[in-house]
Amino acid sequence: MKEEVVRPRAQDREERKPKYIHNLMKKAEQRKWEQEIVYERKLVKERSKEDHLYADKDKFVTSAYKRKLAEQAKWMEEERLRQLREEKEDVS
């Protein structure tokens, strides 16, 4: 009888994987990318207003910023393909 009581506790000690955290993390990552893109667009608009002041100056872009822009472009392309796939698979 004690073995039956001990057995459920042993099963509780086994490593259980979370059910929903993966989806939550994925959505959080997606929101982060969307927020960064919106912020970058806002900065571009602000910079375009001041471009006439610095038209004769050289622009310096760091390699990290270039990498970030490339990642954003890649994410946007993946997002576009995902939306096309969803539209294609849509039943209604």
VENVENLIN-V837420 format. One record per pair of residues at least 24 apart in sequence whose C-alpha atoms are under 10 Angstrom apart, sorted by sequence separation. I is the first residue (numbers start at 1). J is the second residue. If there is no record, write none. Layout:
I;J / I;J
This chain:
40;69 / 37;69 / 37;72 / 36;72 / 37;73 / 33;71 / 34;72 / 33;72 / 37;76 / 34;75 / 33;75 / 34;76 / 33;76 / 30;75 / 30;79
